[in-house]
């Protein structure tokens, strides 16, 4: 099972296992990691933006919703749209 490491703004790092195909946002919420998601995880805002520190190749390709919201360059991804397919490290952005 893939592992995802969340780097929090307070310096904490939390590592959790998650099934392939799950979104970064859902993994965070299931693990009790606070991540903003004003649109309910539907890709219509950018409040769940995260920065991928490692493992960009282990995420689903950027989709139309991300591109429509202007999220078009690495390392930025919308956590509600990025599905894991292997180990990933992300920095949680707090607004």
LINTA-V765095 format. One record per pair of residues at least 24 apart in sequence whose ideal C-beta (glycine too) atoms are under 10 Angstrom apart, sorted by the first residue. I is the first residue (numbers start at 0). GAP is how many residues later the second one is. If there is no record, write none. Layout:
I/GAP, I/GAP
This chain:
0/83, 0/86, 1/25, 1/53, 1/56, 1/82, 1/83, 1/84, 1/85, 1/86, 2/52, 2/81, 2/83, 2/84, 2/85, 2/86, 3/24, 3/27, 3/29, 3/51, 3/54, 3/80, 3/82, 3/83, 3/84, 3/85, 3/86, 4/48, 4/49, 4/50, 4/82, 4/83, 4/84, 4/85, 4/86, 5/25, 5/27, 5/29, 5/44, 5/73, 5/82, 5/83, 5/84, 5/85, 5/86, 6/43, 6/44, 6/46, 6/82, 6/83, 6/84, 6/85, 7/25, 7/26, 7/83, 7/84, 7/86, 8/82, 8/83, 8/84, 8/85, 9/82, 9/84, 11/80, 12/76, 12/78, 13/78, 14/72, 14/74, 16/70, 17/65, 17/66, 17/70, 18/65, 19/38, 19/63, 19/64, 19/65, 19/66, 20/39, 20/62, 20/63, 20/64, 21/61, 21/62, 21/63, 22/25, 22/36, 22/37, 22/54, 22/55, 22/56, 22/57, 22/58, 22/59, 22/60, 22/61, 23/24, 23/26, 23/28, 23/35, 23/53, 23/54, 23/55, 23/56, 23/57, 23/58, 23/59, 23/60, 23/64, 23/66, 23/68, 24/25, 24/53, 24/54, 24/55, 24/56, 24/57, 25/53, 25/54, 25/57, 25/58, 26/52, 26/56, 26/57, 26/61, 26/63, 27/51, 27/52, 27/62, 27/64, 28/50, 28/51, 32/59, 33/58, 33/60, 34/44, 34/45, 34/55, 34/57, 34/58, 34/59, 35/43, 35/56, 35/57, 35/58, 35/59, 36/41, 36/42, 36/43, 37/57, 38/26, 38/30, 38/39, 38/41, 39/40, 40/37, 40/38, 40/39, 40/40, 41/36, 41/38, 41/39, 42/25, 42/26, 42/28, 42/35, 42/37, 42/38, 43/24, 43/25, 43/34, 43/36, 44/24, 44/33, 44/35, 45/24, 45/25, 45/30, 45/32, 45/34, 45/47, 45/49, 46/31, 46/32, 46/33, 46/46, 46/48, 47/29, 47/30, 47/31, 47/32, 47/33, 47/34, 47/44, 47/45, 47/47, 48/27, 48/28, 48/29, 48/30, 48/31, 48/43, 48/44, 48/46, 49/25, 49/26, 49/27, 49/28, 49/29, 49/30, 49/32, 49/38, 49/40, 49/41, 49/42, 49/43, 50/24, 50/25, 50/26, 50/38, 50/39, 50/40, 50/41, 50/42, 51/24, 51/25, 51/27, 51/30, 51/36, 51/37, 51/38, 51/39, 52/35, 52/36, 52/37, 52/38, 53/33, 53/34, 53/35, 53/36, 54/29, 54/30, 54/31, 54/32, 54/33, 54/34, 54/35, 55/26, 55/32, 55/33, 55/34, 56/28, 56/29, 56/31, 57/24, 57/25, 57/26, 57/27, 57/28, 57/29, 57/30, 57/31, 58/24, 58/25, 58/26, 58/27, 58/29, 58/31, 59/24, 59/25
